[in-house]
């Protein structure tokens, strides 16, 4: 398999046989990203009766984007004839990206995953990789596939109960401890905001907690927003805005996938995973604009907008994680499909990062670039805290203006985190709007590779404070 760009095509053709080079020129192959040209070899006898002679496949020319190494080969597993292929030109730095992109391209689509007859599944091309390379790529590809699967599930198949069960199953798989608080147990346990958001739904709201690892090790907290469907509550979303709100548990899916990877690795940390799982429904018990609810930390939150519900879940989860930690957490991470404002600012492919710690933020951005898993840091602009002031309570859950919405949401969460505790907040889209190689339309993992690389690098030696 030969990769080429328009700038390198002439040099690549020089490496081919004269006949193959003439074939590529005659075919008009221009090495634009995504273009594929099969290269013929010598005439070969086909032994099967009645098939006569055939032309052996000697290689493949692939047009690639040099700035997108992860996705250069992602469209090939389903596009090439079944067989085994080798890379002729992959350097050591790019090879892990190329292999992972290939593996993601080989994941079944949603339609293929529904097929019950394995014989109907497409026969995919295989890329030669060493056992060590396969062992390095397979868990991440599986984690990304699981994030996609969970996000794609409709709300009638993945409600709060089923999402909490996914946490319980993950705990059982890794020998972790599991507990949950359900329904009317929540306020007394410090989750009154979670209860208020989810109490109108058919399935009771709940908080699922997984704890794993030696309590003497650095304490890492993962929190995933688990809104299994978001109608907007009484501040009802329009139809277009509600259509894909089954994906509003994308933060929880990411937290589950990341926790699975960390436990598989056996990273020397004390891990706590928290998933507040609710449906933001309309009903007789629904949260109302103007309601005042006491958060887990004792402060009173006035509801400006019932569609700003995800931050309420995360606020109670952050407080619980800090309060219940055996030692002050070395790092707090929350992941959430939180604001449309972040998408307006950065689009669907670039998650927004907020942090109260420059060292951790820069380290994550560095890993995002290294892993081809980019993020963009937005500011915790302190003057905007005035937008969350309430005349009736300690703070509003949302600003009355739509301007700076991702920032004010992050500032709301920051107020629940002591300034001395490092905190990373990722505002995700968790969705592909269009079909692209290796990225089917639907649920998507964003920031997962960057976070895993950061935590693996940072805690491999179990140090407890960021330098």
C-alpha positions as CSV (number, residue, x, y, z in Angstrom):
1,X,0.0,0.0,0.0
2,X,1.5,3.3,-1.1
3,X,0.4,6.6,0.3
4,X,0.7,9.7,-1.8
5,X,-0.2,13.4,-1.8
6,X,-0.3,15.6,-4.9
7,X,3.1,16.9,-3.9
8,X,4.7,13.5,-3.4
9,X,2.9,11.6,-6.2
10,X,5.8,11.8,-8.7
11,X,8.2,10.4,-6.2
12,X,5.8,7.6,-5.2
13,X,5.4,6.6,-8.9
14,X,9.1,6.3,-9.2
15,X,9.0,3.5,-6.6
16,X,6.5,1.5,-8.7
17,X,7.2,-0.7,-11.7
18,X,7.1,1.2,-15.1
19,X,3.9,-0.7,-16.0
20,X,2.2,0.3,-12.7
21,X,3.4,3.9,-13.1
22,X,1.9,4.1,-16.6
23,X,-1.3,2.5,-15.2
24,X,-1.6,5.2,-12.6
25,X,-1.0,8.0,-15.1
26,X,-3.4,6.6,-17.6
27,X,-6.0,6.3,-14.9
28,X,-5.6,9.9,-14.0
29,X,-4.7,9.2,-10.4
30,X,-4.0,12.6,-8.8
31,X,-3.5,11.6,-5.1
32,X,-6.3,13.7,-3.8
33,X,-7.3,12.6,-0.3
34,X,-9.6,9.6,-0.4
35,X,-8.7,8.5,-3.9
36,X,-7.8,4.8,-4.3
37,X,-6.2,3.1,-7.3
38,X,-5.7,-0.7,-7.4
39,X,-2.4,-1.6,-9.0
40,X,-2.3,-4.7,-11.3
41,X,0.5,-7.2,-11.1
42,X,1.5,-9.8,-13.6
43,X,-1.1,-12.0,-15.2
44,X,-1.9,-15.0,-13.0
45,X,-3.7,-18.2,-13.8
46,X,-7.0,-18.5,-11.9
47,X,-7.4,-22.2,-11.1
48,X,-11.1,-22.3,-10.7
49,X,-12.8,-23.9,-13.6
50,X,-14.4,-21.5,-16.0
51,X,-12.7,-18.4,-14.7
52,X,-9.9,-18.3,-17.2
53,X,-7.2,-15.8,-16.5
54,X,-7.2,-12.9,-14.0
55,X,-5.0,-10.1,-13.0
56,X,-3.3,-10.3,-9.6
57,X,-3.6,-7.3,-7.3
58,X,-0.1,-6.1,-6.7
59,X,-0.7,-3.0,-4.6
60,X,-2.8,0.1,-3.8
61,X,-2.2,3.8,-4.3
62,X,-4.0,5.9,-1.7
63,X,-4.4,9.7,-1.8
64,X,-4.0,11.1,1.7
65,X,-4.2,14.4,3.6
66,X,-0.8,14.8,5.4
67,X,-2.4,16.8,8.1
68,X,-4.8,14.1,9.1
69,X,-2.8,10.9,9.8
70,X,-5.5,9.3,11.9
71,X,-8.0,9.2,9.1
72,X,-5.7,8.5,6.1
73,X,-6.5,4.8,6.0
74,X,-9.9,4.9,7.7
75,X,-11.9,4.4,4.6
76,X,-9.9,1.5,3.3
77,X,-11.1,-1.6,5.2
78,X,-14.5,-1.5,3.6
79,X,-13.3,-0.1,0.2
80,X,-10.5,-2.5,-0.7
81,X,-10.9,-6.1,-1.9
82,X,-10.7,-8.6,1.0
83,X,-7.1,-9.5,1.6
84,X,-4.1,-8.7,3.7
85,X,-2.2,-5.4,3.1
86,X,1.1,-3.9,4.3
87,X,2.2,-0.3,4.5
88,X,5.3,0.5,2.5
89,X,6.1,4.0,3.8
90,X,4.8,4.5,7.4
91,X,7.3,6.1,9.8
92,X,7.2,5.1,13.4
93,X,5.6,8.3,14.6
94,X,2.6,8.0,12.2
95,X,2.1,4.3,12.3
96,X,0.0,4.2,15.6
97,X,-2.4,6.8,14.1
98,X,-2.6,4.9,10.8
99,X,-3.3,1.6,12.5
100,X,-6.0,3.1,14.8
101,X,-7.6,4.9,11.9
102,X,-7.8,1.6,10.0
103,X,-9.2,-0.2,13.1
104,X,-11.9,2.5,13.4
105,X,-12.7,2.2,9.7
106,X,-13.2,-1.6,10.3
107,X,-15.7,-1.0,13.2
108,X,-19.3,-2.0,12.1
109,X,-21.7,0.7,11.3
110,X,-24.9,1.0,13.2
111,X,-26.7,-0.8,10.3
112,X,-24.1,-3.6,10.2
113,X,-24.2,-4.0,14.0
114,X,-27.9,-4.8,13.7
115,X,-27.3,-7.7,11.3
116,X,-27.8,-11.0,13.1
117,X,-26.4,-13.1,10.3
118,X,-22.6,-12.9,10.3
119,X,-22.5,-14.2,6.8
120,X,-24.1,-11.0,5.6
121,X,-21.4,-8.8,7.1
122,X,-18.9,-7.4,4.6
123,X,-15.5,-9.1,4.2
124,X,-13.0,-6.4,5.2
125,X,-9.4,-6.0,4.2
126,X,-6.8,-6.6,6.9
127,X,-3.7,-4.5,7.6
128,X,-0.6,-6.2,8.8
129,X,0.4,-5.2,12.3
130,X,2.5,-6.8,15.0
131,X,0.9,-8.4,18.1
132,X,2.2,-5.5,20.2
133,X,0.7,-3.0,17.8
134,X,-2.6,-4.8,17.8
135,X,-2.6,-4.9,21.6
136,X,-2.0,-1.2,21.7
137,X,-4.7,-0.3,19.2
138,X,-7.5,-2.8,19.9
139,X,-8.6,-1.5,23.3
140,X,-8.9,2.1,22.2
141,X,-10.8,1.1,19.0
142,X,-13.2,-0.9,21.2
143,X,-13.7,1.9,23.6
144,X,-14.5,4.3,20.8
145,X,-16.9,1.8,19.4
146,X,-18.6,1.4,22.7
147,X,-18.9,5.2,23.1
148,X,-20.5,5.4,19.7
149,X,-22.8,2.5,20.5
150,X,-24.1,4.0,23.7
151,X,-24.7,7.4,22.2
152,X,-26.6,5.9,19.3
153,X,-29.0,4.0,21.4
154,X,-32.5,5.5,21.5
155,X,-33.9,6.7,24.8
156,X,-36.5,3.9,24.9
157,X,-33.6,1.5,25.1
158,X,-31.1,3.5,27.2
159,X,-32.9,5.3,30.1
160,X,-31.5,6.2,33.5
161,X,-31.9,2.6,34.7
162,X,-30.0,1.1,31.8
163,X,-27.3,3.7,31.9
164,X,-26.7,3.0,35.6
165,X,-26.6,-0.7,34.8
166,X,-23.8,-0.1,32.3
167,X,-21.8,1.4,35.1
168,X,-22.7,-1.6,37.3
169,X,-21.6,-4.0,34.5
170,X,-18.3,-2.2,34.1
171,X,-17.7,-2.4,37.8
172,X,-18.4,-6.1,37.8
173,X,-16.0,-6.7,34.8
174,X,-13.1,-5.0,36.6
175,X,-13.8,-6.1,40.2
176,X,-14.7,-2.5,41.2
177,X,-17.1,-1.4,43.9
178,X,-20.5,-0.2,42.8
179,X,-23.3,1.7,44.5
180,X,-26.2,3.9,43.4
181,X,-28.8,6.3,44.8
182,X,-32.2,6.2,43.2
183,X,-35.3,8.4,43.2
184,X,-36.2,9.9,46.6
185,X,-33.0,8.7,48.1
186,X,-31.1,11.4,46.2
187,X,-31.9,14.6,48.2
188,X,-30.8,13.2,51.5
189,X,-27.6,11.9,49.9
190,X,-26.7,15.3,48.6
191,X,-28.1,15.0,45.1
192,X,-31.2,17.3,45.3
193,X,-30.3,19.0,42.0
194,X,-30.1,15.6,40.2
195,X,-33.5,14.6,41.8
196,X,-35.1,17.9,40.7
197,X,-34.0,17.5,37.1
198,X,-35.1,13.9,36.7
199,X,-38.2,13.5,39.0
200,X,-40.8,14.1,36.3
201,X,-39.6,11.2,34.1
202,X,-41.1,7.7,34.0
203,X,-37.7,6.2,35.1
204,X,-36.5,7.5,38.4
205,X,-33.3,9.6,38.4
206,X,-30.2,8.0,39.9
207,X,-26.5,8.5,40.5
208,X,-24.3,5.5,39.7
209,X,-20.8,5.3,41.4
210,X,-17.9,3.0,40.6
211,X,-14.8,3.0,42.8
212,X,-11.6,1.1,41.8
213,X,-8.1,0.9,43.0
214,X,-6.1,1.4,46.2
215,X,-7.2,4.4,48.2
216,X,-3.6,5.3,49.0
217,X,-3.0,6.0,45.3
218,X,-3.7,9.4,43.6
219,X,-7.4,10.0,43.5
220,X,-8.8,10.6,40.0
221,X,-12.5,11.5,39.5
222,X,-14.4,11.1,36.2
223,X,-17.9,12.5,36.0
224,X,-20.1,12.0,32.9
225,X,-23.4,13.9,32.2
226,X,-26.0,11.2,31.8
227,X,-29.1,12.9,30.5
228,X,-30.6,10.0,28.5
229,X,-33.1,12.3,26.8
230,X,-33.4,16.1,27.1
231,X,-36.7,17.6,26.1
232,X,-35.6,20.9,27.7
233,X,-38.1,20.4,30.5
234,X,-40.7,23.2,30.8
235,X,-38.4,25.4,28.8
236,X,-39.2,23.0,25.9
237,X,-36.8,22.7,23.0
238,X,-38.1,23.2,19.5
239,X,-38.5,20.0,17.5
240,X,-35.3,20.4,15.6
241,X,-33.3,21.0,18.8
242,X,-34.9,17.9,20.4
243,X,-34.4,15.5,17.6
244,X,-31.1,14.1,18.6
245,X,-31.3,14.6,22.3
246,X,-30.8,10.9,22.9
247,X,-27.1,11.8,22.7
248,X,-27.3,14.1,25.8
249,X,-25.7,11.2,27.7
250,X,-22.6,11.5,25.6
251,X,-20.5,12.7,28.5
252,X,-21.4,9.5,30.5
253,X,-20.5,7.3,27.5
254,X,-17.1,9.0,27.4
255,X,-16.6,8.6,31.1
256,X,-17.5,4.9,30.9
257,X,-15.1,4.4,28.0
258,X,-12.2,6.2,29.6
259,X,-12.7,4.4,32.9
260,X,-12.7,1.1,31.1
261,X,-9.4,1.9,29.4
262,X,-7.8,3.0,32.7
263,X,-8.8,-0.1,34.5
264,X,-7.7,-2.4,31.7
265,X,-4.3,-0.7,31.8
266,X,-4.1,-1.2,35.6
267,X,-3.1,2.4,36.0
268,X,-1.9,3.0,39.6
269,X,-4.7,5.4,40.6
270,X,-7.7,5.4,42.9
271,X,-10.6,5.9,40.4
272,X,-14.0,7.2,41.1
273,X,-16.6,7.3,38.2
274,X,-19.8,9.1,38.8
275,X,-22.8,9.1,36.4
276,X,-25.8,11.1,37.3
277,X,-28.5,9.5,35.1
278,X,-31.8,11.2,34.4
279,X,-34.3,12.1,31.7
280,X,-35.2,15.8,31.6
281,X,-38.9,15.3,31.0
282,X,-42.1,17.3,31.1
283,X,-44.6,16.3,33.7
284,X,-46.5,17.2,36.8
285,X,-43.3,17.1,38.9
286,X,-41.1,18.9,36.4
287,X,-38.6,21.5,37.5
288,X,-39.9,25.0,36.9
289,X,-38.2,28.3,36.0
290,X,-37.9,30.2,39.3
291,X,-37.7,27.1,41.5
292,X,-34.9,27.3,44.1
293,X,-33.2,24.0,44.9
294,X,-30.5,23.4,47.6
295,X,-27.4,21.9,46.0
296,X,-25.2,19.3,47.7
297,X,-22.9,21.9,49.1
298,X,-25.8,23.8,50.8
299,X,-26.0,26.7,48.4
300,X,-29.4,27.6,46.9
301,X,-29.7,27.5,43.1
302,X,-32.4,29.5,41.3
303,X,-33.5,27.9,38.1
304,X,-33.3,30.5,35.3
305,X,-33.8,27.9,32.6
306,X,-34.9,24.2,32.9
307,X,-32.9,23.4,29.7
308,X,-29.7,24.2,31.6
309,X,-30.0,20.9,33.5
310,X,-26.7,19.2,32.8
311,X,-24.7,21.6,34.9
312,X,-27.0,20.8,37.8
313,X,-26.2,17.1,37.6
314,X,-22.5,17.8,37.4
315,X,-22.5,20.3,40.3
316,X,-23.9,17.7,42.7
317,X,-21.6,15.0,41.4
318,X,-18.5,17.3,41.8
319,X,-19.5,18.1,45.3
320,X,-20.1,14.5,46.2
321,X,-16.8,13.4,44.7
322,X,-14.8,16.0,46.6
323,X,-16.7,15.4,49.9
324,X,-16.4,11.6,49.8
325,X,-12.8,11.4,48.6
326,X,-10.4,9.6,50.9
327,X,-7.8,12.2,50.1
328,X,-8.1,15.5,48.0
329,X,-8.5,14.4,44.4
330,X,-5.4,14.8,42.3
331,X,-7.6,15.5,39.3
332,X,-11.3,16.1,38.6
333,X,-12.6,15.6,35.1
334,X,-16.2,16.1,33.9
335,X,-17.4,15.4,30.4
336,X,-20.7,16.7,29.1
337,X,-22.7,17.5,26.0
338,X,-23.4,20.8,27.8
339,X,-24.0,23.8,25.7
340,X,-25.0,24.8,22.2
341,X,-22.8,27.9,22.7
342,X,-19.7,25.7,22.6
343,X,-20.8,24.3,19.2
344,X,-21.5,27.8,17.9
345,X,-18.0,28.9,18.9
346,X,-16.1,25.8,17.8
347,X,-18.2,23.7,15.6
348,X,-19.0,20.0,15.9
349,X,-15.5,18.5,15.8
350,X,-13.7,20.6,18.3
351,X,-14.6,20.2,22.0
352,X,-14.3,23.1,24.4
353,X,-11.9,22.7,27.3
354,X,-12.1,24.7,30.5
355,X,-9.8,24.4,33.4
356,X,-8.8,26.1,36.6
357,X,-5.2,24.8,36.2
358,X,-2.9,26.0,33.4
359,X,-0.5,23.1,33.8
360,X,-3.1,20.4,33.4
361,X,-4.9,22.3,30.6
362,X,-1.7,22.8,28.5
363,X,-0.7,19.1,29.1
364,X,-4.1,18.0,27.8
365,X,-3.9,20.3,24.8
366,X,-0.5,18.9,24.0
367,X,-1.8,15.3,24.1
368,X,-4.7,16.3,21.9
369,X,-2.3,17.5,19.2
370,X,-0.1,14.4,19.6
371,X,-3.1,12.0,19.5
372,X,-4.9,13.8,16.6
373,X,-7.7,14.4,19.1
374,X,-7.8,18.2,19.3
375,X,-9.5,20.4,21.9
376,X,-9.6,24.2,22.2
377,X,-9.3,26.0,25.5
378,X,-11.9,28.7,26.3
379,X,-11.5,31.1,29.2
380,X,-13.1,31.0,32.7
381,X,-13.7,34.7,32.3
382,X,-14.3,35.8,35.9
383,X,-16.2,39.0,35.1
384,X,-19.0,36.9,33.7
385,X,-19.8,35.5,37.1
386,X,-22.0,38.5,37.5
387,X,-24.4,36.9,35.0
388,X,-25.1,34.1,37.5
389,X,-26.1,36.3,40.4
390,X,-29.5,35.7,41.8
391,X,-31.7,38.1,43.8
392,X,-33.4,35.2,45.5
393,X,-30.7,32.6,45.9
394,X,-27.0,32.1,45.9
395,X,-26.7,31.7,42.1
396,X,-28.6,31.1,38.9
397,X,-28.2,28.0,37.0
398,X,-27.9,30.0,33.7
399,X,-27.4,33.5,32.6
400,X,-30.4,35.3,31.2
401,X,-28.4,36.2,28.0
402,X,-27.4,33.7,25.4
403,X,-24.0,35.4,25.0
404,X,-21.0,33.5,26.5
405,X,-23.2,30.5,27.3
406,X,-20.3,27.9,27.3
407,X,-18.3,30.2,29.6
408,X,-21.1,30.9,32.1
409,X,-21.9,27.2,32.2
410,X,-18.3,26.4,33.0
411,X,-18.2,29.2,35.6
412,X,-21.3,27.7,37.3
413,X,-19.4,24.4,37.6
414,X,-16.1,26.0,38.7
415,X,-17.9,27.5,41.7
416,X,-18.3,23.9,43.0
417,X,-14.6,23.1,42.8
418,X,-12.1,24.4,45.4
419,X,-9.5,26.4,43.5
420,X,-6.7,24.2,44.8
421,X,-8.1,21.1,43.1
422,X,-7.1,20.7,39.4
423,X,-10.2,20.4,37.3
424,X,-10.8,19.8,33.6
425,X,-14.2,20.3,32.0
426,X,-14.9,19.1,28.4
427,X,-17.9,20.5,26.6
428,X,-18.5,17.9,23.8
429,X,-20.7,17.4,20.8
430,X,-20.3,13.6,20.8
431,X,-21.8,13.3,17.3
432,X,-20.9,13.2,13.7
433,X,-23.2,15.2,11.5
434,X,-22.0,13.6,8.3
435,X,-20.5,10.3,7.1
436,X,-16.7,10.4,6.7
437,X,-14.1,7.7,6.5
438,X,-13.9,5.9,9.8
439,X,-16.5,8.3,11.3
440,X,-20.1,7.1,10.6
441,X,-22.9,9.5,11.1
442,X,-24.0,9.4,14.7
443,X,-22.3,9.1,18.1
444,X,-18.6,9.9,18.3
445,X,-15.8,9.9,20.9
446,X,-14.1,13.2,21.3
447,X,-11.2,14.0,23.7
448,X,-11.1,10.3,24.8
449,X,-7.7,9.6,23.3
450,X,-6.2,12.8,24.6
451,X,-7.4,12.2,28.1
452,X,-6.3,8.6,28.1
453,X,-2.8,9.6,26.9
454,X,-2.6,12.3,29.5
455,X,-3.6,10.1,32.4
456,X,-1.4,7.2,31.3
457,X,1.6,9.5,31.0
458,X,0.9,11.5,34.2
459,X,0.0,8.7,36.6
460,X,2.2,5.8,35.4
461,X,4.5,6.4,38.3
462,X,1.6,7.2,40.7
463,X,2.9,10.7,41.6
464,X,0.2,12.8,43.2
465,X,0.8,16.4,42.2
466,X,1.3,18.0,38.8
467,X,4.7,19.6,38.4
